[in-house]
Amino acid sequence: PDSVRSEEKIEHFCDKHDIASVSLFQELKRRGGEGLYFKSDGHFNRKGHQMAADAIFSKLEGIQIVKE
């Protein structure tokens, strides 16, 4: 799908220019995406936002921008 190609383009660009990035698409795939969206409009619900925040925080810790 187009969303996968877009994600791959963004990852490639970031890698090429040494820009840290987080693939929420990969995290969603890993978790199955269940229970992370509002059924009415497809936007993240509270659990979805928490998943995104956890993934981003983990990346920031990994590149030593933040410490717990």
Residue frames relative to the residue before (quaternion, step in Angstrom):
aa qw qx qy qz dx dy dz
P 1.0000 0.0000 0.0000 0.0000 0.00 0.00 0.00
D 0.6775 -0.5037 0.3577 0.3993 3.55 -1.28 0.38
S 0.6310 0.5495 -0.3463 0.4242 3.59 1.00 -0.78
V 0.6423 0.5085 -0.3225 0.4742 3.59 1.05 -0.73
R 0.6548 0.5026 -0.3145 0.4687 3.59 0.92 -0.85
S 0.6370 0.5208 -0.3285 0.4638 3.59 0.97 -0.81
E 0.6417 0.5234 -0.3128 0.4653 3.56 0.95 -0.89
E 0.6649 0.5015 -0.2997 0.4653 3.59 0.93 -0.88
K 0.6344 0.5235 -0.3286 0.4643 3.60 1.01 -0.76
I 0.6541 0.5071 -0.3082 0.4691 3.56 0.95 -0.88
E 0.6546 0.5080 -0.3128 0.4642 3.59 0.90 -0.90
H 0.6493 0.5163 -0.3132 0.4623 3.59 0.94 -0.89
F 0.6486 0.5138 -0.3145 0.4651 3.60 0.91 -0.91
C 0.6760 0.4956 -0.2968 0.4575 3.58 0.85 -0.97
D 0.6467 0.5110 -0.3204 0.4669 3.59 0.94 -0.84
K 0.6613 0.5300 -0.2988 0.4388 3.57 0.91 -0.97
H 0.7780 0.3276 -0.1557 0.5130 3.58 1.01 -0.84
D 0.4591 -0.7206 0.4160 0.3114 3.56 1.30 0.39
I 0.3745 0.6948 -0.5021 0.3535 3.54 0.89 1.07
A 0.4111 -0.7003 0.5251 0.2545 3.57 -0.78 1.01
S 0.0583 0.7924 -0.6048 0.0547 3.56 -0.98 0.84
V 0.2654 -0.7322 0.6059 0.1621 3.54 -1.30 0.39
S 0.2582 -0.7622 0.5749 0.1479 3.55 -0.80 1.00
L 0.2055 -0.7862 0.5728 0.1075 3.56 -0.20 1.25
F 0.5531 0.6045 -0.3904 0.4198 3.58 1.15 -0.54
Q 0.6724 0.4847 -0.2948 0.4754 3.59 0.91 -0.90
E 0.6398 0.5173 -0.3202 0.4697 3.58 1.01 -0.79
L 0.6434 0.5109 -0.3176 0.4733 3.58 0.98 -0.80
K 0.6343 0.5253 -0.3244 0.4653 3.57 0.99 -0.83
R 0.6557 0.5261 -0.3045 0.4478 3.55 0.93 -0.93
R 0.7445 0.3995 -0.2070 0.4932 3.58 0.98 -0.86
G 0.5038 -0.6753 0.4111 0.3480 3.57 1.23 -0.16
G 0.4298 -0.7486 0.4243 0.2734 3.59 1.25 -0.10
E 0.4701 0.7031 -0.4321 0.3130 3.59 1.25 -0.08
G 0.8595 0.1511 -0.1218 0.4729 3.55 -1.01 0.88
L 0.5739 0.6174 -0.3695 0.3910 3.59 1.21 0.31
Y 0.7302 0.3893 -0.2049 0.5228 3.58 1.30 -0.18
F 0.4853 -0.5759 0.5535 0.3556 3.51 -1.31 0.38
K 0.4730 -0.6855 0.4742 0.2856 3.59 -0.89 0.88
S 0.6485 0.5725 -0.3144 0.3910 3.57 1.08 -0.70
D 0.8553 0.0983 -0.0201 0.5083 3.62 0.93 -0.74
G 0.5282 -0.6839 0.3876 0.3210 3.61 1.23 0.04
H 0.5073 0.6217 -0.4413 0.4017 3.60 1.24 0.14
F 0.6386 -0.5158 0.3976 0.4100 3.56 -1.23 0.43
N 0.2750 -0.6923 0.6367 0.1995 3.52 -1.20 0.67
R 0.7852 -0.3071 0.2134 0.4936 3.59 -1.24 -0.24
K 0.6660 0.4979 -0.3032 0.4655 3.61 0.92 -0.89
G 0.6447 0.5284 -0.3165 0.4526 3.57 1.01 -0.79
H 0.6593 0.4906 -0.3037 0.4820 3.56 0.98 -0.85
Q 0.6334 0.5225 -0.3358 0.4615 3.59 1.03 -0.73
M 0.6230 0.5337 -0.3303 0.4668 3.59 1.03 -0.81
A 0.6641 0.4982 -0.3003 0.4697 3.59 0.92 -0.92
A 0.6578 0.5099 -0.3083 0.4607 3.58 0.91 -0.91
D 0.6515 0.5154 -0.3151 0.4590 3.59 0.96 -0.85
A 0.6600 0.5081 -0.3055 0.4614 3.58 0.94 -0.89
I 0.6690 0.4908 -0.2957 0.4734 3.58 0.94 -0.88
F 0.6530 0.5123 -0.3140 0.4610 3.59 0.92 -0.89
S 0.6347 0.5342 -0.3222 0.4560 3.57 0.99 -0.86
K 0.6459 0.5087 -0.3125 0.4759 3.59 0.99 -0.84
L 0.6649 0.5069 -0.3025 0.4576 3.59 0.92 -0.91
E 0.6265 0.5105 -0.3327 0.4860 3.58 1.07 -0.70
G 0.6593 0.5454 -0.2986 0.4226 3.56 0.95 -0.94
I 0.7466 0.3280 -0.2085 0.5400 3.58 1.08 -0.65
Q 0.4831 -0.7412 0.3618 0.2937 3.51 1.36 0.51
I 0.3227 0.7184 -0.5416 0.2941 3.54 0.91 0.94
V 0.7744 0.1065 -0.0685 0.6199 3.56 1.12 -0.68
K 0.1868 -0.7441 0.6276 0.1323 3.52 -1.28 0.45
E 0.4841 -0.6758 0.4753 0.2880 3.53 -1.02 0.83
